[in-house]
Amino acid sequence: MSAESGGALLWDLDGTLIDSEQRWAAVCWEIAEESGIKEWRPSPVDISGRAIPMLAGMLRERGAAGTLGSLTSALTERMRTLNRQDGVLWRPGALEMLETAHQNGVRQALVTMSLEMNVIDILEQLPRPYFAQIVTANMVTRHKPAPDPYVLALKRLDLPTSGSVAIEDSPAGLRSACDAGLNVIAVPCSGAIAPSDDYQIWETLAARGLPDLVAAGLAVG
């Protein structure tokens, strides 16, 4: 099978590949509390799909001390510490699907609104290097729900939108992938996903395989 003749599988990170949104919500709450903001206790749904600079902006809007850059750094470093100390939590079936795609010669990309330094810690915990391309929040001016992150990933892969599939968990991520013209699979994490003709909904990646990805629009060589 020639990977060059097929499409690609594009992964969101937080809430899709890893179960991290509860951890992100806790980090936001900790920094808010340290800044004297007692009334804001964000839930995973509140922060789902938001780039780290957006989370920093939410903290500033509520009165957190510091610049947007310093709050972004604080969020990033707090999360990096947790991921290194406690390890990341993989979503059910995610590692198996990464390996299935790899074994079948499917190119894969990571399209995340985390920062590059966050991603490094997570990639080190994978069993092997799966991703041909990685797009992070600091690589685009417009974050999800804009299509720019997926457009950039496809450009780097030198692929058209047809034949490639994105896996997402948040409304912002789904909008981004759909507006980029991709075939899209929604896998709910923090909250329910509203039905739409723009994407398929899988309740879990567990027990899914290459035939399911092909049925969802993935072209294989």
C-alpha positions as CSV (number, residue, x, y, z in Angstrom):
1,M,0.0,0.0,0.0
2,S,1.4,3.4,-0.9
3,A,0.8,6.1,1.7
4,E,1.5,8.7,-1.0
5,S,-1.5,7.8,-3.0
6,G,-4.0,8.0,-0.1
7,G,-5.4,10.5,2.2
8,A,-4.4,11.3,5.8
9,L,-5.9,10.9,9.3
10,L,-5.8,14.2,11.2
11,W,-6.1,14.2,14.9
12,D,-7.1,16.8,17.4
13,L,-5.2,16.4,20.7
14,D,-7.1,17.5,23.9
15,G,-10.3,15.6,24.3
16,T,-9.8,13.4,21.2
17,L,-6.4,11.7,21.4
18,I,-6.0,12.4,25.2
19,D,-8.5,12.8,28.0
20,S,-7.2,16.2,29.3
21,E,-10.1,18.6,29.5
22,Q,-10.8,18.0,33.2
23,R,-7.1,18.6,33.8
24,W,-7.1,21.8,31.8
25,A,-10.2,23.0,33.7
26,A,-8.5,22.3,37.0
27,V,-5.4,24.2,35.9
28,C,-7.5,27.2,34.9
29,W,-9.3,27.2,38.2
30,E,-6.0,26.9,40.2
31,I,-4.5,30.0,38.4
32,A,-7.8,31.9,38.8
33,E,-7.9,31.2,42.5
34,E,-4.2,32.2,42.9
35,S,-5.1,35.5,41.2
36,G,-8.0,36.1,43.7
37,I,-10.8,35.0,41.3
38,K,-13.0,33.0,43.6
39,E,-16.2,32.8,41.6
40,W,-14.9,31.1,38.4
41,R,-14.7,27.3,38.4
42,P,-14.6,26.4,34.7
43,S,-15.9,23.0,33.7
44,P,-14.4,20.9,30.9
45,V,-17.2,22.0,28.6
46,D,-16.3,25.7,29.3
47,I,-12.8,25.3,28.0
48,S,-13.3,22.5,25.4
49,G,-11.7,23.3,22.1
50,R,-10.1,26.6,23.1
51,A,-6.5,27.4,22.3
52,I,-4.3,28.1,25.4
53,P,-4.0,31.8,24.5
54,M,-7.9,31.9,24.6
55,L,-7.9,30.3,28.0
56,A,-5.4,33.0,29.1
57,G,-7.7,35.6,27.7
58,M,-10.6,34.2,29.7
59,L,-8.5,34.5,32.9
60,R,-7.6,38.1,32.1
61,E,-11.2,39.0,31.4
62,R,-12.1,37.8,34.9
63,G,-9.3,39.8,36.5
64,A,-6.3,37.5,36.6
65,A,-3.1,39.3,37.2
66,G,-0.4,39.2,34.5
67,T,-0.2,39.7,30.8
68,L,-1.7,37.5,28.2
69,G,1.7,36.1,27.5
70,S,2.5,35.4,31.1
71,L,-0.8,33.7,31.7
72,T,-0.3,31.6,28.6
73,S,3.1,30.5,30.0
74,A,1.6,29.8,33.4
75,L,-1.1,27.6,31.9
76,T,1.4,25.8,29.7
77,E,4.0,25.1,32.4
78,R,1.3,23.9,34.9
79,M,0.0,21.5,32.4
80,R,3.4,20.3,31.3
81,T,4.2,19.5,35.0
82,L,1.0,17.5,35.4
83,N,1.6,15.6,32.1
84,R,5.2,14.7,33.0
85,Q,4.4,13.8,36.6
86,D,1.2,11.9,36.2
87,G,1.3,10.9,32.5
88,V,-1.3,11.6,29.9
89,L,-4.6,9.7,29.7
90,W,-5.3,8.3,26.3
91,R,-8.9,8.3,25.1
92,P,-10.4,4.8,24.7
93,G,-9.2,3.2,21.4
94,A,-7.0,6.1,20.4
95,L,-3.6,4.4,20.6
96,E,-5.1,1.3,18.8
97,M,-6.3,3.5,16.0
98,L,-3.0,5.3,15.7
99,E,-1.3,2.0,15.4
100,T,-3.8,0.6,12.9
101,A,-3.4,3.6,10.7
102,H,0.4,3.3,10.9
103,Q,0.4,-0.3,10.1
104,N,-1.7,0.3,7.0
105,G,0.5,3.1,5.7
106,V,-1.9,6.0,6.4
107,R,-0.2,9.3,7.0
108,Q,-1.2,11.0,10.2
109,A,-1.1,14.6,11.4
110,L,-1.7,16.2,14.8
111,V,-3.7,19.5,14.7
112,T,-3.9,21.0,18.1
113,M,-4.5,24.3,19.8
114,S,-2.1,23.4,22.5
115,L,1.4,25.0,22.2
116,E,4.3,23.1,20.7
117,M,6.1,22.7,24.1
118,N,2.9,21.0,25.5
119,V,2.9,18.6,22.5
120,I,6.5,17.6,23.0
121,D,5.8,16.0,26.4
122,I,2.8,14.1,25.0
123,L,4.6,12.8,21.9
124,E,7.3,11.4,24.2
125,Q,4.7,9.2,25.8
126,L,3.6,7.6,22.5
127,P,4.9,4.1,21.7
128,R,6.3,5.4,18.4
129,P,6.4,8.6,16.3
130,Y,3.1,8.5,14.4
131,F,2.7,12.0,13.0
132,A,4.1,13.2,9.6
133,Q,3.1,16.7,10.4
134,I,2.2,18.7,13.6
135,V,0.3,22.0,13.7
136,T,0.0,23.8,17.0
137,A,-1.6,27.0,18.2
138,N,1.6,29.1,17.8
139,M,1.8,28.2,14.1
140,V,-1.4,29.9,13.0
141,T,-2.9,33.4,13.5
142,R,-6.5,32.2,13.6
143,H,-7.2,29.3,15.9
144,K,-10.1,26.8,15.8
145,P,-13.0,27.3,15.0
146,A,-11.3,28.9,12.0
147,P,-10.2,26.4,9.4
148,D,-6.6,27.6,9.3
149,P,-5.0,24.9,11.4
150,Y,-6.4,22.1,9.2
151,V,-5.7,24.1,6.0
152,L,-2.1,24.4,7.1
153,A,-1.8,20.7,8.0
154,L,-3.1,19.7,4.6
155,K,-0.8,22.1,2.9
156,R,2.2,20.6,4.7
157,L,1.0,17.1,3.8
158,D,0.6,18.2,0.2
159,L,-3.0,16.8,0.1
160,P,-6.4,18.0,-1.0
161,T,-9.2,17.8,1.4
162,S,-11.0,14.9,-0.3
163,G,-9.8,11.5,1.0
164,S,-8.6,12.8,4.4
165,V,-10.4,12.4,7.7
166,A,-10.2,14.6,10.8
167,I,-11.2,13.3,14.3
168,E,-12.5,16.0,16.7
169,D,-14.4,16.3,20.0
170,S,-15.4,19.9,20.4
171,P,-17.8,22.3,18.5
172,A,-14.9,24.6,17.7
173,G,-12.7,21.7,16.4
174,L,-15.6,20.3,14.4
175,R,-16.3,23.7,12.8
176,S,-12.6,24.1,11.9
177,A,-12.3,20.7,10.3
178,C,-15.6,21.0,8.4
179,D,-14.9,24.4,7.1
180,A,-11.5,23.2,5.9
181,G,-13.5,20.7,3.7
182,L,-12.5,17.5,5.5
183,N,-14.4,14.4,6.2
184,V,-15.0,14.6,9.9
185,I,-15.6,12.2,12.8
186,A,-16.9,13.6,16.1
187,V,-16.0,11.6,19.2
188,P,-17.7,13.3,22.2
189,C,-15.6,13.9,25.4
190,S,-16.7,16.6,27.8
191,G,-20.1,17.3,26.3
192,A,-22.7,15.9,23.9
193,I,-22.2,16.6,20.2
194,A,-25.3,17.9,18.2
195,P,-26.1,15.7,15.2
196,S,-25.2,17.2,11.9
197,D,-24.9,16.2,8.2
198,D,-21.4,17.7,8.3
199,Y,-19.9,14.9,10.3
200,Q,-20.3,11.4,11.7
201,I,-20.6,10.8,15.4
202,W,-18.8,7.9,17.0
203,E,-19.4,7.5,20.7
204,T,-15.9,6.0,21.1
205,L,-12.9,5.0,19.0
206,A,-12.7,1.6,20.7
207,A,-13.3,-1.3,18.5
208,R,-13.1,0.9,15.4
209,G,-10.7,0.0,12.6
210,L,-9.5,0.8,9.1
211,P,-12.8,-0.2,7.4
212,D,-14.6,2.3,9.6
213,L,-12.2,5.1,8.6
214,V,-12.6,4.2,4.9
215,A,-16.4,4.3,5.4
216,A,-15.9,7.8,6.9
217,G,-14.1,9.0,3.8
218,L,-10.5,8.0,4.2
219,A,-8.8,7.2,0.9
220,V,-6.1,4.5,1.1
221,G,-3.6,3.7,-1.6
